[in-house]
Amino acid sequence: MASNFVPNNQHRNLRACMVCSVVQTHARFMTSGCPNCEPFLELAGSADAIAECTSQVFDGLITVAETKKSWVARWQRLEGYAPGVYAVKVEGTLPEEVITAVENAGIKYVPRDGSANDETN
């Protein structure tokens, strides 16, 4: 299992997935893709897909070791995802064709930018 440690000089290269909010370096997305969304986002090896589906603008970081047991994981809708570092909020808008691919994969897409909470209030 690869380490999720990010050296201080690489923090400016961090990006968050707009679907699951996992935070990794651009290089990690390029080599490994998203640990949760790779089957339908296909980020590995695609700079264009990484630019469309991840964002450099995000708020807050949480680290989750056991996503099935953590109340924070439930609160952030991370149950069943890979252990790792996640953003609390991710700014950005996915293209419609990506949202369609996410939903075709059986995932109910909920924006991670907080707008879903605004709609229910």
N, C-alpha and C positions, 0 to 999 in steps of 0.2 A: 504494500500500500504506500503510495507516494505521500510525502509530508506536505501539510498545508501551511508550513511556515513561510512567511513572506519577508525577505530581508528589507530593512528600512529603506534602502535605495530603490526598491521596487514598488513602494506604496502608490506612487503616482501612476503606475500601470495597472492598478486594480480596476476591475469591471464587475458589474453585477448582472446576472441573467434576469431579463425582464419577465420571465415566466416563473421561475422558482426562487429567485433572489440570491442564489449562491454567489459568493464573491471569490474571484480568482484573478490572477494576473492575465493579461492579454495572451502572454506566451502559453500559459496553462490551458486557456480555452483553445488556442491554436493547436496544441499537441494532443490534448485529451478530450476537448469538447466539454460540455456540461455534464457533471456526474448524474444529473437527474433527467435532463431533457434531450440528451444526445440522439436517441432513436428518432425523434421527429424534428429537432432543430438542425442537426447535422452541422455543428459549429467547427468540429475538428478540421483543420486545414483550410478553412474558408474565412478570410479576412472580411469579406462582404457580409457573410452571415453573422459574424461576431459583431460587426458594426451595427447591423439591423436589430439584433436580438439581445444585446447587452448594452449597459450604460455605464459611463464613468461618473454619473451624478446619482449618488445614493446617500441616504441618511442612516446613521446608527449601524452598529455591527453587533451581532450575537453569535456565540459559538455554541453549537449543539452537538453533543456526543451521542445521545440516544434519542432520535427523533420520535420514536414510538412511545417513550415514557415521559418526555418533557412537556410541562404545561406551556412553556414558552413556545415550543414547536407547534403545539395545538393552536395557540393564540396567533401565531404567524402563518398558519396553514402549511406547516412543513412536515407533518406526520408522514412517515415512511420514506422521507428523502434521505440522501446520503449524509452522514455526519460531516460537519464542516462549519465554515463561517458564512453567515447570511446577513444581508442588509435588511433593515427594518422597513425602509421605503426605497423604491427604485424609480427614478424619473425616466420618462420615455414612453413612446408609443410604438407598439409592434405593428408592422404592416398587416393589412387584412389577410393576405395569403398565409402569413405565419400563424395568425389567430385561427384560421381555418385548419391548418395542419395540426395545431395543438388540440383543437376540439375533435378532429378526426382521429387523434390518438387516444381519445377517451378522457381527456383532461378538461375540466371546466375551467376556462381561462378567467381569472380575476386579476385585473391590473394591480400591480404592486406599488403604485404611486399614491395610494390613499384615496383615489377617486371613487372606488367602490364603497368606501365608508360614507362618503359625501352623499351618494345616491340614496342610501338607506335612512338618512337623517331628514 
